[in-house]
Amino acid sequence: MKLWGGRFTANTDQAVQDFNESLSFDRRLYKQDIAGSIAHVTMLAKQKILSEEDRDAIIAGLNGIKDDIENGTLAIEGDYEDIHSFVESNLTERIGEAGKRLHTGRSRNDQVALDMKMYVRDEILETDELLKHLLEVLLKLMEEHTETYMPGFTHLQKAQPTTLAHHLGAYFEMFKRDRGRLHDVYERLNYCPLGSGALAGTTYPLDRNYTARLLGFYGATLNSMDSVSDRDYLIEYLDALSIIMMHLSRFSEEVILWNSNEYRFVELDDAYSTGSSIMPQKKNPDIAELVRGKTGRVYGALMSLLTTMKGLPLAYDKDMQEDKELSFDAIDTTKDCLKLFADMLDTMKFRKDVMEASAKRGFTNATDAADYLVNRGVPFRDAHGIVGQLVLKCIKQGIALDDLPLDAYKEICPVFEADIYAAVSLKTCVEKRVTMGAPGSEAMQVVIARYKNYLENV
Ligand code: ARG
């Protein structure tokens, strides 16, 4: 069952076999491995390195293996070293002699480099789809909530009023950049390492660009040593996933705060929250907490691979087999988180009244009250002081600036007139903010239209 028994006289120790094997986790590369082999023999036959009969027998055998794996009659298990050995041994069992010609002009080093690249390429596209879906959910909510007023925070203290659409729009920007990052990784990785051999190419007249095109790559890689030892694309992908998780984690933190008894800005759908085994009143934001928590393991995969790669001499070293398990876990984890988070968001209820009341209570319109005075000739520094006194008055009485009688305003500064109430109303405060990127609905509509256009085209 080994691909390299020839120069050995003793069998591998079982503990060594167990320590060395990767089949238990690289089994998930079977599709890529088979597709790569089919392209390889197609090219070998075109170059007259392999007969057409052998090519056809190999392709039929490989397709049979794929079908049997997928219909459950062939389990990927046994004492094979890795998925490459598994497929090749199975092929030879099925078709005999011709199977032994599959590996002509190829090494497992360029083979595994190819399989991982193709796998990452597929996963990038799936991650992108999930991000796009999340953006669609966000945009739908933004359209619904351009007039849902809420406090905007700095230092977790109420700062200035904004809208839910505006707040969600910040996440739209983040996840949009995440898609851009995935796109960049894809563009850089999409060159085919197959045909690089173990490290120094091969003496067979391979047509590497032909194989590359068959497999949907832009072309062949240009240095065979780099080709078998490059895992940059995986590190970049893990980096992109880490940033996605960082964004999801910040968003989760806000959902957790918003769902708390103190905020009550949102209500999680029953299907996306859980209860307590002891406290009957509880409705916990477990999904958001888990997304926040799982961020750590995705960062872990990135740090792990960076560390694995940092001291490796060229070209292939077995250390690189360690690129798989944690990466697979990070990829699965991020995809799960993206999916669940989008569904949780989609089913969450926003309590407009609570958000609006909260924006009113926090003196988020204090800047606007000062601006009112500035527009009537009071220097900003003085206006700041005057409004500070008004706020103090309100705090003592437990009311908002909106509820302070005009006399009380005038007592501190006679410039105030009855139109102060319109000037500090939540709606006015938000609607006056019309600079590009601000929450005023006019500015918001421009941005929403751009986002719509983006989702239709990208
Ligand atoms: N399982 C190996 C890996 O994941 C495949 C490449 C093995 N190459 C070798 N020269 N031993 O990296």
Residues whose N, C-alpha, C, O or C-beta is under 5 A from the ligand:
A	BS01	LIG	S22 D82 R108 N109 V112 M320 Q321
